[in-house]
Structures are given as structure tokens and as C-alpha cells.
Amino acid sequence: MESKYSILIIEDEANIARVIRLELEYEGYKVETVGDGTSGLSLAREKNWDLILLDIMIPELNGMEVLRRIRATDQITPVILLTARDSVPDKVSGLDQGANDYITKPFQIEELLARIRSCLRTQQLQQPKSHSLQVADLTIDDDLRLVKRSGQELELTKREYDLLLFLTKNKNQVLDREQILNSVWGYNYVGDTNVVDVYIRYLRKKIDDKFPDSLIHTVRGVGYILKEPTL
């Protein structure tokens, strides 16, 4: 059974993660699992997911913090919380942080599957994901990882592409170096934040220098913004 949907499971209880993964794969979903908050957040940033199953009680970064950081840059991807807690404040807190739904352990797999289908269906109706992005004459086909400006195809490295994609998804927003570093390089990155400035320079040579209007702008003392040229 084939499915176009990809699901990330962030769950530290290996047996539970394995059962959920097997059931989802049987239903035709593409699934990856990870067992801690730090790795889960990095993986959530690295790929485009159709849905994330997120346990609250996970090591390193707890689920609420992972959710908060995901929602800082991604308001779209549905997140279902998995929790052993059944108190109203925990449920309210999760929904307030941006979770789409929650399910309390122990649960029947049929209920989880139904909630997943409901979230995906609602997402499609309300805000279907676009795999093509455009800012002025710059276009990005995220399915093909193809970048063009004024119809001219541009060759980017993987890191340059990921950086441009993040800037484009957050167009017209000023992004500081830490936001860019965490989202593009991941929270596990150990190194100087100057790497952001270096790759911005690389990107500008390919995206802006050959064209009359610049799209990437420096906000002195803060970071960078990608926006359409002003007339």
C-alpha cells in the first residue's frame, strides 16, 4: 500500500515507537522514528513532514519544548501529542503551544490512526502544502529541489539550498543568526555562528549578484531577510 504521507515519530519508549511504526507502515505511511527531543527537533527541521507524533515525556528536550521550537518557524505541519498524562492543564498547554490534537496512553491503535487521518484531512482542506515557492522572479520547486531566477536554473549545494528554502519559507521576516543556525544546521551543530554569514555570501553570489534586484538583505545587528524588491 503506497502513501504520499510521511510521518515522524518522536518517542523514547522503543516498544511503543516500534508498534506505532509497524502499524503506520502497514497502512502505507512513510515513517521515521527518533528517541529524544534534540534529535527529534533536528529531524523535524531537516525534512518536510506531513505529520509529527510527539511524546511529551522524552529526554534532552521535553515534548512541549520541542513543540514550541517547531512552532517558532513552522505553523503548518500537524502535530499530535502522545502523553501518559491525563490532566486537563497538560492538554490545554499542548493545544495552546500549537498541537493539533493529543492522545493519552494507553491508546488503541485504531484511535490513533483515526486521529492521524483526521489531522491530515483537515490539513488538506484548510492549508494544503505547496511544494513550489516564489519570491519575485525566484522560484523553488521543492519536489525537484530546483531553483530558478528569471527562468535561469541555479546550481546550489545542499546547505545553500536548505538555507534559501528556510529564508523563502519565512520571507519578509527578519531572521537572526541563531534562528537560521538552529533551523538549517540543527541544534546539535557545534561551531561558530559566522558560518551563517559565510553561507549567506555564497548564496548571494548565486541568487543576487547576477541580477539587477537583490532579494537577500542584511538587517544590521540582527540578521537577514529575504523579500521582494521595492518598486
N, C-alpha and C positions, 0 to 999 in steps of 0.2 A: 504494500500500500504506500503510495507516494504522497507527500505533503509538501507544500511550499513553505510551511511554517517551521521556524527554528525557535527552540526554547532552551533557555539557560536555567539550570537548577543550581542554586547556591544553598547547600545543605551539608552540615558536618556529620550527621549520622549516616554512615556508609550504607547500612542495610536499607534505610528509608530511601536514600538517594537512588540506590540500585533498583529497588522495586518500582519507584516512580519512573525512572528512566526506561526500564523494560516495558512498562505499560504504555508509556508515551510513544516509544519506538514501534510497538505493536500497532498503535493507532496511526502510525505513519509520520509522526513528527520527527524532525531532526533535533537531536538532544546533545547537550554537553553538560557535564557536572563539575562542580568545584566545591571544596570543603571548608573554605574560610572566607571571611569578609574582604580581606585585602586582595586576594587572588580573584575573588568573585567580582569585585568592583573593576579591576583591571580588565577582566574578560568582558564584562558588560560594556566597557568603553571601546574595546578593540573591534567588536563586531556589531553588526546590525541584527538585533534580536526582535522576533515578533512578540515574545512574552518572556518574562522572568519570574520564576518561582523562587521566593526568597525566605529562608528561615530566619526568624528573629534572633534566636539564641545560637549564634555562630562565633567562633573565636576570631581574635585580632581586631576586626571591626564588627560590631553587632549589626543585626539586620536593619535596625532603624537608622543607623548612621550610614550604612550602605545606600539605603533608600534615599536619604536626604541628599547625599552626594550625587546619586544618579539624577535626581530631580533638579539639581542645580543647573544641569546642562541638557537634560532630556526630559521633556514633559509629555512625550508621546508614547514610549514603549510601555505596554501594560505590565503591571507588577502585582502578583498575588502573594500575600504573606502567608507563610506556614508557621504556625505557632502552637506551643503547648499551653499557652496562657489563654484563659477563657474570660478574663475580666474585661468589663466594658472600657475602662480607661486605655488599656493596651490596644483594643480595636479602634477606638476613636483616634488615638495617637497615630496609628498606622495610616488610617484614612486621611487624617489631616496632613501627614507628611507626603501624601500623594499616591498611596497604594490604591489600586483599582478594586481589590477585593481581598478577603482573608479567608483562611480555612483553619479550623482548630484540630490539632492532633488529639487522639487518633481519628482518622477520617476514612471513609470508604472511597476507594479509587474512582468509583463511578461518580461520586460527588465532585471530586477534583477535576475529572475530565469534563464534567458538565460546566463547571465554573470557568475552565480554560476556554471551552467553546464559546461561552457567553462573552468573555472578555474579548476574544478575537473577533467575534461577530460585531460587538459594539464598536470596537476599534475600526473595523472596516466601514461601518456605517457613518461614524462620526468624523473620523480623520484618517483616511487611508494613507499609508506611507507612500510618498513619492520617491522614486528611485532616480529621478532626474532633477537637478537643481540648477538654477540660473541666477546670475547677478550681472546685469548689463549684458555685455556680449560674451561673458564667460559661462560656459555650460559644463556640467559634470554629469555623466551617466554612471551612476554608482553600481549598476549591474555589470557593466563592462569595464569599470574603473577607467573611463575615457574622459579626458579633459580637453576642451577646445576653447579658443578665444578668437572671436571674429572668424569662425569657421576653420581656424588653423589648429591642428592637433598638437598638443604639448606633451612632451615626454617628462614624466615626473618619477622620482624614486618613490618607494612605498611610504617612507616617512614624509616626504614632501606632499604626497597625495593625501595622507591622513591629516596633515596639518591644514591643507587647503580645504578639505572636506569639513573639518571642525570649524574653521573660520566661516565657511559658507553657510553651514547649518545655523550659525549664530551671527549672521550678517546684521549689520547696523548695531551691534553690541560691542562695547569696549571690553576686551578680554585681557586680564592681567597675565603675567608670565606664569604664575602658579597654576591658574586655571588651564592654560594651554599645556603646560608640562604634565599635569595630572591626567588630562584627558587624552593627550596624544602619546606621551611617553609612559604613562601609568604611574600609579602611586609608589610602585616598587623601584622607580628609577633613582639611582644614586649618582649624582653628578651636579654640575654647575647649571644654574638656570640660564646662563648665557647661551646654552645650546639652542634655546628658543630664538634668540636674536640671530644666531648663525643660520638657522634654517629659514627664518623669515627673509634673510638676504638671498639665500638660494632661491627661494620661491619667487621673490620679486624679480630676479633676473629672468625668470621664465614667464611669469604672469604679467608683469607690468612694464619692464624696461623696453620691450619691443613695440609697445602700443602707446597711443597718444594719451590715454587716460589711465591714471593709477587707481587700483581697487583696494590695495592694502595700504593702510595709513598708520603711522605711529602716533600714539597719544602719549606725549612726553610725561614721564614719571609714573605712567600707569601700565600701558601695554600696547595692544594693537586692535585695529578694527578693519573689517572688510565691508566696504559699502560702495554703492553705485556712484559714479561721478556726478558732481553737481553741475547743473546747466548754467 
